[in-house]
Amino acid sequence: MNYEHPTACGEDVMRHASPDTLTTLLPLLESFRQVGSLVERKPGIFYRGGKAFLHFHEDSSGLFADVKLDGASFTRWPVNTSTEQAALLDRLQRALGSALS
């Protein structure tokens, strides 16, 4: 399976996060898995209400989550540090109105 997708500038390659990369995000993934309204159809790819909601990308600048916090369009969030991951969890909690563990 080819995960490579060129970025808009064409200088770097943005790809879906590999299985090895996803293992570095296990605590974050476990938190998402606890949200009853999210369904993980493939590792690291979550759906809500039958529509794509959250997935991960990587490139030379780091790891990112693309998430539809407004329910309509994807917003890219860096998830390289525990602080960035906590910020995403907080924002997701507010967007969904549900408690995350």
Residue pairs with C-beta under 8 A, 6 or more apart in sequence:
3 15
3 16
3 17
3 18
4 13
4 14
4 15
5 13
5 14
5 15
5 16
6 13
6 14
7 13
7 14
7 59
12 59
12 60
12 61
13 59
14 57
14 58
14 59
15 57
15 58
15 59
16 44
16 55
16 56
16 57
16 58
17 25
17 44
17 55
17 56
17 57
17 58
17 63
18 58
19 43
21 56
21 58
21 63
22 29
22 43
22 44
22 56
24 63
25 44
25 56
25 63
25 79
25 85
27 85
28 79
28 85
28 88
28 89
29 40
29 43
29 44
31 89
31 100
31 101
32 38
32 40
32 46
32 54
32 92
32 100
33 40
34 100
34 101
35 92
35 96
35 98
35 100
36 98
37 48
37 49
37 96
37 98
38 46
38 47
38 48
38 53
38 54
39 46
39 47
39 48
40 46
40 47
41 47
44 55
44 56
45 52
45 54
45 55
46 53
46 54
46 55
47 53
48 54
48 68
51 68
52 68
53 67
53 68
54 65
54 66
54 67
54 68
54 92
55 65
55 66
56 63
56 64
56 65
56 66
56 79
57 63
57 64
57 65
57 66
57 76
58 64
62 78
62 80
63 78
63 79
63 80
64 76
64 77
64 78
64 79
65 76
65 77
65 79
65 88
66 74
66 75
66 76
66 77
67 74
67 75
67 77
67 88
67 92
68 74
68 75
69 75
69 91
69 92
69 95
70 95
77 84
77 87
77 88
77 91
78 84
79 85
79 88
89 100
92 100
93 99
93 100
